[in-house]
Amino acid sequence: MDREMEHIILAYLAGECTEEERAQLEAWVLEGEHRGEFRGVTGAYHLARTALLWDRINATRAERLLRERLARGRRRRFMARYSAAAVFLLAGAALWWYAGGDGDDRTTGDAMLLVDKAIPTLTLPDGQVIEIDSLLEERQLPGDLSVTWDEAAAIEYERGTLAGEEEVRHHVLTVPKGCEFKIVLADGSRVWLNAGSVLTYPARFTAASREVSLSGEAYFEVAPAAGAPFRVTTRGMELTVLGTSFDIRAYPDEPELFTALISGKTLQRFDGCEEEVVLRPGEGVAYDVQGRSTRVVKADIEEVLSWKEGRIIARHRSLEEIFRLLNKWYDFEVTYADPTLKDIRFYLNMKRYDNVQEVLDNLCSTGGISFSRMGNTIHVSREG
Amino acid sequence: MKRTDGEILSCFRDDRDRGCSMLFERYYKPLVLFAGTLFPDTGEAEDVVQDVFYHFLEKKIYLWIEAEALATYLFRSVKNGAMNKLRDGGRVTFLPLDALKLDVIEEESISFDPGIVNEIVAAIDRLPGKTAFVMRAVLLDRKKYKEVAELSGVSLNTVKTLLSHGMRTLREQFSSYRLLLFFFVRH
């Protein structure tokens, strides 16, 4: 390529060329059919520039700004829609914000952000996604299903089973971090879903089987139905019952699955384990997903079901487990001065909607550690 | 590790937070650098990209957009956002050549592999001292040729020569990378 032209292309890219040079370049490229050369120089110039500037751009900071902006937008709309209607769904989020506004004089910028997308969604077989709060207005699902909605943050399917040749249609209920939700299935079984959980289930079951799948945590009260066992599958596990109540905790980001039986009888099969596990009420089974091994223990039912009562109870749990629990409700990251701090064990019994700062104070007073907070990052170090 | 657009979108559908992080990881910097070619400083480019991402999340575009369309959607939105901003500021002088330039940069940005950043920077540092200095001053700090000439104690013409020499060397060194990219894009 002509040296002179190359100089002009570079000057053009650097914003240095004169009007005449520019006109000359344009004629050369577009009329003279030199697009290829122009592309080559321009591409390489951008490649070099990209490499040089790459580390100067702070994507982490930009991401944080965006999350804060989304949270503000949500909050505004949320307040507009619900403040008059005496809060029910997401009561936690609202109470928390009210408390932040009236209770103490910490600014919202300083307070720990609740996760910003606390609205459950329902995905229909055709892929359509409905925000649950819009059902409040419609009270009708597309198709022939009617849904009732009560003030306890729940939807209820009309009872009934499928006739012989009707096709099973699956609905997916997604309960994001920061809220919980209750659903009554078409067989009358009731399911409470904890934050960050997804339940897939048929809008109507067949007469012979009832199968749902779960990711996350849920408490089930299964309605008895003669001849139709109720089956829950999760990552690595399948549980079968006739009528009973139990809690399954199967979050994809946790190393262990835990099932606790409250009443009735369950039969479970785990991936990689030959023996089936049969629990008695009050027992729980922990399944190590990596190691593919199970361990039956006495379950602390109050602790297991605390999430359903709007509390967080942790008895002799490591700091890491406690933060993982809190993370389902509050948006923050944790850094540790020393990794052994993760394993220190604590007792905790609190209302979930307490300000997270109080939780931290509480943990601190138990002794041995201290927290410092920068925005949404909590840094844990040894006291003193 | 470079995520595919399909992975990013399916992640969004499972867990919006993780999807959001992946979107930033994959696209934030390329988009800012793309928009950055239209503004004198990166701050304005960052604002434009921020708005596009906000819209993407707020309107839940991730729920219905096809994986094949994601990159184009993001770059077009950023381009439109940038053009609007320029137009509102009365700064727009957009000529046919600029359109071609943006197309080239868009293609380059979409296929850019962050794994190659260090290699390119190292290649620039291996250039003769004055050449590397001129490259950094013009590309990174966006200094005017005149200023670069004064700073490095050479003539204006020498600045132009050093710049084109540096770019030529890089083009030769990375022609295999570019061929590889071309290969990936085609297959």
Interface residues (C-beta under 8 A of the other chain):
Chain A: R3 E6 H7 L10 A11 Y12 L13 A14 G15 E16 R22 L25 E26 V29 L30 R35 F38 R39 G40 V41 T42 G43 A44 Y45 H46 L47 A48 R49 T50 A51 L52 L53 W54 D55 R56 I57 A59 T60 A62 E63 L65 L66 R67 R69 L70 G73 V115 K117 V129 P176 K177 G196 V198
Chain B: D14 D15 R16 D17 C20 S21 F24 E25 Y28 K29 P30 V32 L33 G36 T37 T42 E46 V49 Q50 F53 Y54 L57 E58 K60 L63 L95 P96 L97 L100 K101 V104 I105 E107 E108 S109 F112 P114 I116 V117 E119 I120 V121 I124 M135 R136 V138 L139 L140 R142 K144 Y145 K160 T161 L163 S164 M167 R168 L170 R171 F174 R178
